Amino acid sequence: MTSPTSRLKFRENCGSGIPVALAGIIALGAGILHASPLCAALGLTLFLVPAGVFALLWLTLRRTRISHVVEESAFEGDTVEVSVFLHNRSRFPLFYPAVAEVFSPEVFAQKTVSFPYRVIPGETVVEAYRGECMLPRGVYGVGPAAVSASDPLGWFRLEKRTEAQSPIKVYPRFDSFGVGERLGACLKPVVRDVTRFGIGESNEFFSVREYRFGDPLRRVHWGLTAHRGYPVVRENTRTAIGDLSIYLDLYRFALLGVGRGSSLEQSVKIAASIASHALQRGHRVQLMAHGKSEVHVAPGSGTSHLQAILDALVDVKPDGTMPLHELLDQRMREALPGGTALFMVSPYLETSEKFRMQLLDLRRKGVRVVLVVFDSATYRSLYEPLPAEHSASEYADYMSSLGMETFLVPCAADLPAVFLGGEGKT
């Protein structure tokens, strides 16, 4: 495989000191052969001058350093400005340098920055270039880079290369949309009778109990402790209204389609969009998935929490061996009563009785279940297709009859239209 550094190329130098040095060697040889001091002196001069120029240029480049400043993250399609710093730490000036760098998000394009002036010893200069994030979501590198410089006479142009790279995260571009809340759902405790029997960290008093080792001192009820003669702590109700739990399916047999139109890319955009909408409304959001390794973003609120979710989504791949119903066995308790659980449903789950029973258990616990069902008939199947009599729309209708909210997502769907306009909702 070709190294990214080998792709870096500069314009060919217009002149060269090599012919001058060769002429000097010939003249020096002729002077020695014919015992001509003048010819030998001329030849020695013609050889030493280019050799000295080459040596000074080589020493200068050896003490030259390259660095850059680039944004840590961007969205697909964004234009990013990269500042390139050239540090001349030698004792000699650097003439007409240029820096070439690989900007990977732009299909590994080479970006060349020219410094059309002399860089004096000890000086640091900066120029900038712009690159477009054309590749899909992922973590890419900015670099490696190379610096090229010439001598004042234009005889030589040397290069110095570095393998250093800086990562840049390219996030998926998405629109902020939600799954639709019932009127006043974010203001009124619609499941007060359910959450009252859960112990958590809200401000609503639930009960008192005897102190246990590890209980925080801030929960000790000092007045009742003095009255009873032994430590007593308060217990508050659990607040879960509006909490959003997103279950992303990274099971390798769950993938439908290829490239940016695949079900995984749709899942990532849906997760980012709904998480952004929920966080803007002040709800807590958590993300759970399992590929080669576990992906878990703990519940959090505020727009800053979106950064953690995007960081987790930026590099997920369909490389897992754990089906979604097995992940749900481990993470079902994370979805609290009064909250919303969002699931990405691929065809293999539509025939899973275990998955259906898990969703019904969540419903009985007081969790709002939202299903994003991918219409396998519109995707190119990578694995063995389901029987012809099976229909994703029929499955969505059936799950709706069980009290779950379902959204049918075909390939290349307009996601805001599906979730906000009612298209695909059953």
Secondary structure, DSSP 8 states (H G I E B T S, - for coil): ---GGGG------S--SHHHHHHHHHHHHHHHHTT-HHHHHHHHHHHHHHHHHHHHHHHHHHTEEEEEE--SEEETT-EEEEEEEEEE-SSS-EEEEEEEEEEGGGTTEEEEEE--SEE-TT-EEEEEEEEE--S-SEEEEEEEEEEEEE-TTSS-EEEEEE---EEEEEE-------S---TTTTTS-TTHHHHTTSEEEEEEEEEEEE--TT--GGGB-HHHHHHHSS-EEEEEE---TT-EEEE---BGGG--S-GGGSHHHHHHHHHHHHHHHHHHTT--EEEEEESSSEEEEEEE-STTHHHHHHHHHTT--S-B-S-HHHHHHHHGGGS-TTSEEEEEE-HHHHT-HHHHHHHHHHHHTT-EEEEEEE-GGGS--SS----TT--HHHHHHHHHHTT-EEEEE-TT--HHHHHHS-TTB-
